[in-house]
Amino acid sequence: MGLGPFFFLATLEGLVQASVLVLTAVGLALVFGVMRVVNVAHGEFFMLGAVTAWFVSSLFPDHPAIGFIAALVVSPLFVGTVAFISDRLILRRLKYNAESTIVATIGLLYVLQQSVLMSYGPDARPVDPPFYYTIRLPWFGYSSYKLFVIAAAAVLLGLIWFALKRTRWGLIMRATQFDSETAQAFGIPVERVYSAVFAIGAALAAVAAVLIVPIQQAHYLMGTDPLLLSFTVVIIGGLGSIQGTIIAAVLIGLSDGILSVFFSPTLAKIVSTLLVALVLVFRPNGLFAKARR
């Protein structure tokens, strides 16, 4: 196989990584953009989504497609509910203070991680993909499920954009993000919006986990890399900028996939770290950050 097909294969692998990363990072960017909360537990919501997907799919051992669809519905709802309760019981009582919420979400990280370890165990466990069909290309065969992940992420991003730009709920979130005090003066229940946004951000991470878990295996430590990569994407794209987050996620995912195939995963992580350092030096607010009034 020549360089061209090899590069095409690396690009496809990069797009799969970018698809999962963009959903996870958009959830993190949404929480920070609206609430101004740095959610350190975001990766554990991703992990919880993967473990929940394994549990739900294991209830349908003879029907992987049904198990996957059930997991795609149940996992985001369950993780979103956990996030909603966490916001009401913890973050709301701290009045969303920036320093306090960082400490609180670090504590939440360990609570979720150790709870899963005690109930789920330390072993990594696979989830069957809903279908196994291989698409035969002129140079190689490629998993149809991986192409489905790319398409599903694109559809979900389109739905997120529509919800933010064309619905009343999106207008309420944007108004809360722009000026929460004025929004509350006009009758918008800001604390309820915060709770819903925190739940939505966690649910998006769970959706990303459900999509990736047939490719990777679910285990209780799998939230670290998505968290670090999501922070990398959000910093490069601009804190609170959904558009910047999407662009940065695609760039990071593609570069990570291509560099991992041609060189090594370690080099891919080094490049990502250098990009963050350069952005922090030359564009501290990110490449696409929006000015706050």
Stockholm file with secondary structure:
# STOCKHOLM 1.0

chainA/1-293         MGLGPFFFLATLEGLVQASVLVLTAVGLALVFGVMRVVNVAHGEFFMLGAVTAWFVSSLFPDHPAIGFIAALVVSPLFVGTVAFISDRLILRRLKYNAESTIVATIGLLYVLQQSVLMSYGPDARPVDPPFYYTIRLPWFGYSSYKLFVIAAAAVLLGLIWFALKRTRWGLIMRATQFDSETAQAFGIPVERVYSAVFAIGAALAAVAAVLIVPIQQAHYLMGTDPLLLSFTVVIIGGLGSIQGTIIAAVLIGLSDGILSVFFSPTLAKIVSTLLVALVLVFRPNGLFAKARR
#=GR chainA/1-293 SS CCHHHHHHHHHHHHHHHHHHHHHHHHHHHHHHHHHCCCCTTHHHHHHHHHHHHHHHHHTCTTCHHHHHHHHHHHHHHHHHHHHHHHIIIIITTTTTCHHHHHHHHHHHHHHHHHHHHHHHCSCCBCCCCSCCCEEECSSCEEEHHHHHHHHHHHHHHHHHHHHHHHSHHHHHHHHHHHCHHHHHHTTCCHHHHHHHHHHHHHHHHHHHHHHHTTTSCBCTTTTHHHHHHHHHHHHHHCTTCHHHHHHHHHHHHHHHHHHHHHTCHHHHHHHHHHHHHHHHHHCTTCTTCCCCC
#=GC SS_cons         CCHHHHHHHHHHHHHHHHHHHHHHHHHHHHHHHHHCCCCTTHHHHHHHHHHHHHHHHHTCTTCHHHHHHHHHHHHHHHHHHHHHHHIIIIITTTTTCHHHHHHHHHHHHHHHHHHHHHHHCSCCBCCCCSCCCEEECSSCEEEHHHHHHHHHHHHHHHHHHHHHHHSHHHHHHHHHHHCHHHHHHTTCCHHHHHHHHHHHHHHHHHHHHHHHTTTSCBCTTTTHHHHHHHHHHHHHHCTTCHHHHHHHHHHHHHHHHHHHHHTCHHHHHHHHHHHHHHHHHHCTTCTTCCCCC
//
